[in-house]
Structures are given as C-alpha cells and as structure tokens.
Amino acid sequence: MFMKSLITPRLPAAFRYVLDDGTPILVRPLRPEDAPRLREGFRKLSQLARRRRFMPETQTELSDDQLRLLVAGDEVGTVAWGAANLERPDEPGIGIARYARLNGEPRAADVAIVIADDYQGRGAGFVLQACLHLSAWNVGIRTFYYDVLSDNDRIIKHLKLLGATHAGRADNIDRLMLPVYHRAWDVPRGNDIARRFAEVFRRLQDVEALPAAA
C-alpha cells in the first residue's frame, strides 16, 4: 500500500471503475458524439444543481455553444472527463468534470464538476476529479481554481478538506485554489474526505481498460 501511494497512475483511454456502492461505470474523455447525452443529462438536473453551476434555474436546455465548449477538449488546454453507468446504457450519464487552462497563467486552470442528482455521494465526483488532476499534471498545470456559491458550505468544506485555500470572493462566489495532485502520497491526510480521494489514486493504478470506442 505504501508503494502504491508513491506511484502516479497511468490512465487508459477508457476504463471501468466501480463506485462505492458497487455500480460499475465507464470513465473516459468526452467526445463530440456525447453531445446528445449531455443535453439529456442537463434536462434531468435539479434546479439546485443548475443554480450551483451558476445557470438560471429556468434554463432547462444546454445551448449549442455550451455543448460545443463541453466536448471541445484538446487534451492540453481543455480536458473533460465523463462517466456513465455500464449497467444502464440508456441513461444519459453520471457526471462530467472539466478544466480549462487560464489565459496568462498557463500553470493554472478553472475546474467545473457536475454530478447527476441520483449519483451524488457515491464516489463519481472523486474519480472524475482524480482524472482531471492526472490529466492536468501531465501537461504542466499545477493549480486548480474552483468558483463556488458562497452559501454552498458543503462543497467549500469538501474542497478545504482536500487542501484548498480561499483565493477571493466576489458577488457571492468564493474562489478556492487547490494544488494539482498526481499520486495518493500528495493528498493531505488526516480526514475522511482526503483519505477517500487518496484511495481513488491508488485504485486507478489497477483499473480495467476498455476499448477506446466505448
């Protein structure tokens, strides 16, 4: 276990991962053909979930421009990972995590993560975020920024337990900064959230690769 903590996982192009409740999921970068599933997944988000992504609660559809941004990853400046339930292929998906490198600050990126309401608290956010960290580390990004509504105490606490610090506040939005991690050893220890995140990095070393076209 100690040696696993010191190793940086090498992610397959697509892989199988098992959530905390035993649900097997497919994890891979988003592709343009995922746009219809993203559109359907957004329709199913609760009003609270939309508000937390700074979208009007009355917005029930993603625009074509929003969809293009989500699937337009270049594996360097912009990366987006998605997850889907392997046992329920008809579902639109479980969640997505995306970073976009900052103009003028090439070693930093803004991060956004959205998990479907039915999959909250089951570990999908941990694995998608770990994938973002590994992708970012490989291209020289060392700092992630998260914009969070100031009244979203749960997410602010969650990020701080992972090692985030406040970088500012404006218009009821807190900006937090988190180091980019690339192995379990680098994740701060001492609380359950951090231990769970570190364990994801260890588990990613042994995931089952799936066909890239999955």
Secondary structure by P-SEA (a helix, b strand, c coil): ccccccbbbbbccccccccccbbbbbbbcccccaaaaaaaaaaaccaaaaaaaccccccccccaaaaaaaaccccccbbbbbbbccccccccccccccccccccccccbbbbbbbccccccccaaaaaaaaaaaaaaaacccbbbbbbcccaaaaaaaaaaaccccccccccbbbbbbcccccccccccccaaaaaaaaaaaaaaccccccccc
